[in-house]
Amino acid sequence: MISYVSLAAMKEAFGPDSETLFNGCDHVILPGNQDMETNERYSKIIGEMTIESGSRSENDYGQSTGKNEQARRLIKADEIRRTEFAKCYAIAGNLAVSGFKVPI
């Protein structure tokens, strides 16, 4: 198990091998930090979902409705950056969860 606060710290410690190490990590605990490169990378790993929004308009000639689908990240890099101190995220393979840090 390796533990680093940011990708920058990992790159500093392992140099060119840091990418290989990072890509080999199947389980990650992300407490939230200020490094946007790290947050952006994890945001991409966690992935996207499709959201659907609807619209409705009406005028003298009748009414119309429409639907629109678009992709949205499940969590944006800035949302990770603004994570409360007591909260964290975990990635285990294809599963991403949020939870709270509990003192032991």
C-alpha positions in Angstrom: 0.0 0.0 0.0 1.3 3.5 -0.8 -0.1 6.7 0.5 0.3 10.2 -1.1 -1.6 13.4 -0.8 -1.3 14.4 -4.4 0.0 13.3 -7.8 2.7 16.0 -7.6 4.1 14.4 -4.4 4.0 10.9 -6.0 5.8 12.3 -9.1 8.4 13.9 -6.9 9.0 10.6 -5.0 9.0 8.2 -7.9 9.7 10.3 -11.0 8.7 8.6 -14.3 7.6 5.5 -12.5 4.8 7.4 -10.7 2.4 6.9 -13.7 2.9 3.1 -13.6 2.4 3.0 -9.8 -0.7 5.2 -10.1 -2.3 3.2 -12.9 -1.6 0.0 -10.8 -3.7 1.3 -7.8 -7.1 -0.4 -7.9 -8.1 0.9 -4.5 -7.8 4.5 -3.6 -8.9 6.7 -0.6 -9.2 10.3 -1.5 -9.6 12.6 1.5 -9.9 15.8 -0.7 -7.0 18.2 -1.3 -6.2 21.5 -3.0 -4.2 20.0 -5.9 -6.4 20.4 -8.9 -4.4 18.0 -11.1 -5.0 15.2 -8.6 -8.7 16.1 -8.2 -9.2 16.3 -12.0 -7.7 12.9 -12.4 -9.9 11.3 -9.8 -12.9 13.1 -11.1 -12.3 11.5 -14.5 -11.7 8.0 -13.0 -15.0 8.2 -11.0 -16.7 8.9 -14.3 -19.9 10.5 -15.6 -23.6 9.9 -15.6 -26.3 11.0 -18.0 -28.8 13.5 -16.8 -32.0 14.4 -18.5 -33.6 17.8 -18.4 -37.0 18.7 -19.8 -38.5 21.9 -21.2 -42.0 23.0 -21.9 -43.1 26.1 -23.7 -46.5 27.5 -24.6 -47.6 30.2 -27.0 -50.7 31.3 -29.0 -50.2 28.4 -31.4 -49.9 25.6 -28.9 -47.4 24.0 -26.7 -44.3 22.0 -27.0 -42.2 19.9 -24.8 -38.7 18.6 -25.2 -36.0 16.5 -23.5 -32.3 16.9 -23.5 -29.7 14.5 -22.3 -26.2 15.5 -21.3 -23.2 14.0 -19.5 -22.2 15.2 -16.1 -19.3 14.1 -14.0 -20.4 12.3 -10.9 -18.1 14.6 -8.9 -16.3 17.5 -10.4 -12.7 18.3 -9.5 -13.7 21.5 -7.7 -16.2 19.5 -5.6 -13.4 17.2 -4.5 -11.3 20.3 -3.6 -14.2 21.7 -1.5 -14.7 18.4 0.4 -15.4 18.9 4.1 -12.6 17.7 6.4 -14.7 14.9 7.8 -15.6 13.5 4.4 -13.7 11.3 2.0 -14.1 9.3 -1.2 -13.0 5.8 -2.0 -12.5 4.0 -5.3 -12.4 0.2 -5.4 -12.2 -1.0 -9.0 -15.4 0.2 -10.7 -17.0 1.3 -7.4 -16.8 4.8 -6.1 -18.3 5.7 -2.7 -18.3 8.7 -0.4 -18.2 8.4 3.4 -17.0 10.0 6.6 -13.6 9.7 8.3 -14.0 8.0 11.7 -11.4 8.3 14.4 -10.1 5.0 15.7 
